[in-house]
Amino acid sequence: MAEEPYFDVDVRLTGHDSNAGAIMDTVVRALREAGATPRDVDLFREECMSGDYNYLLQTCMRWVNVT
């Protein structure tokens, strides 16, 4: 697998009631604000959806600073 881009942006993920869609949308919003390209966003979404909930969280932590 190719290395994912990393964005130096802080994203707070608490308070989403373990809702995977809300977590992914929060990170996507932060990625766009940080200058991510549409391709970056697509890669992030694909990676998030390629595993279970724990994998989604791990993916988020690889792409942004989770607080």
N, C-alpha and C positions, 0 to 999 in steps of 0.2 A: 504494500500500500504506500502511496506517495505521502510525504510529510504534509500535514495540514498547515495552513498558515496560522500564525499566532498573532493575536491582536492584544496590545497592552491597554486593555480597558477593563475596569472593574464592573462586575455585574452581581447584583444582590439577588440570590435565588430563593431565599427564605420567604415563606408566606404564600407559596403557590400550591399548597395542599397536595403535594406530590403529583400534580397534574403535568404530565410530560409535554403536552401541547403548549401549555402556558410557559413552562420553562424554556422550551425551544423558541417560542415567539419572543420571549424576553431577551434571549441571547441574540437572536436575529436582529432585533431592533438595535441592540447595542453594537452589533457588528456593522450595521448600515451607518450608524452615527459615527463610527470609527473609520469609515471610508472603505468598507469591504465592497468588493465588486459583486455583481449578481452571480458570477461564477463561484466566488467564495461562499456566498450564502447557500447556493445549491449544494456545494460540496459539504458544507456543515450539516445541512438538513439530511442529505443522503447518509452521512456518517452516523448521525443521531438515530436514524430509523433502521440502521442495520443491526441493531442489537436490542437487548432488554433495557429496562429502566436504569439499572446501574451503569450500563454502557453509555446511555444518554448522558448521565451525570459526569462520567469520566471524559466523554467527548467535550462537554462544555468546559471542563477544567483544563483541557488541552488547548482550547481555542481562546479562552479569555481568563481573566483573574476572577474566580468565583469568591464572593465575600459572603 
